[in-house]
Amino acid sequence: QVHLVESGGGLVQAGGSLRLSCAASGSISSINPMGWYHQAPGKERELVATITSAGRTYYGDSVKGRFTISRMNALNTVFLQMNSLNPEDTGVYYCTVRDLGRVYWGQGTQVTVSS
């Protein structure tokens, strides 16, 4: 079992920045990939970004050029640097990892961007 703890959410004005963190712990074998999803109010959860253990990244179209995903393999931690935030980025951000073929989710962290 893998346990994920997210942090870094909060309230920010449009144009501002936030940095999310997610630390994995528990019975970890080989976490790959790690990623973030975003669920806006009343909408489905959608992929924001993923990163493999080798550092290969993928970004959703809406965040390209604004968000940066990174990870520290030794600490089993993934980060999401979010810049140029806009009100459409408001919602809950969930950390997700895959370990030995099983997908795990964090509890989510709220991000609110005011206009």
SVG drawing of the C-alpha trace seen along z (x, -y; Angstrom):
<svg xmlns="http://www.w3.org/2000/svg" viewBox="-21 -40 39 45">
<polyline fill="none" stroke="black" stroke-width="0.4" points="0.0,0.0 1.2,-3.5 0.1,-6.6 0.2,-10.0 0.2,-13.3 -0.3,-16.5 0.4,-20.1 0.8,-23.5 -2.7,-24.5 -4.3,-27.7 -5.8,-31.0 -4.0,-33.1 -4.8,-36.0 -4.9,-35.6 -1.4,-35.8 0.1,-34.4 2.0,-31.2 1.7,-28.1 3.8,-25.1 2.2,-21.8 4.1,-18.9 3.2,-15.2 5.1,-12.7 4.7,-9.0 5.3,-6.6 4.5,-3.0 5.3,0.2 6.9,-1.4 8.5,0.7 8.9,-1.4 6.7,-4.4 6.4,-5.3 5.0,-7.6 3.9,-10.3 1.4,-12.9 -1.3,-15.5 -4.9,-15.7 -7.2,-18.7 -10.9,-18.6 -12.7,-21.9 -16.1,-22.5 -18.8,-20.5 -16.4,-19.0 -14.6,-15.7 -11.0,-15.1 -8.5,-15.8 -4.8,-15.2 -2.5,-18.1 1.0,-16.6 3.0,-13.4 6.6,-12.6 8.5,-9.3 11.4,-8.2 13.7,-9.1 12.3,-12.6 10.1,-12.4 7.2,-14.8 3.8,-15.2 1.5,-18.3 -2.1,-18.9 -2.7,-21.6 -4.3,-24.0 -1.1,-24.2 1.7,-24.0 4.1,-26.8 2.7,-27.7 3.1,-24.6 6.2,-22.6 6.3,-19.1 9.4,-17.7 10.2,-14.9 12.8,-13.8 13.1,-10.1 15.1,-9.6 12.3,-11.1 9.4,-9.7 8.1,-13.2 6.6,-15.0 6.1,-18.8 3.9,-21.0 5.0,-24.5 2.0,-26.5 2.6,-30.0 0.4,-32.5 -2.6,-31.0 -6.1,-32.0 -9.5,-31.4 -10.0,-28.3 -7.2,-26.6 -9.4,-26.7 -10.3,-23.3 -8.9,-20.3 -5.5,-18.9 -4.9,-15.3 -1.5,-13.5 -1.4,-10.1 1.2,-7.4 1.5,-4.0 3.4,-1.3 3.6,2.3 0.6,1.6 -1.6,0.3 -2.8,-3.4 -2.9,-5.4 -4.5,-8.8 -3.9,-11.4 -6.7,-13.1 -6.4,-16.3 -5.4,-19.9 -7.6,-22.9 -6.4,-25.6 -8.5,-28.8 -7.6,-31.5 -9.4,-34.8 -9.9,-37.2"/>
</svg>
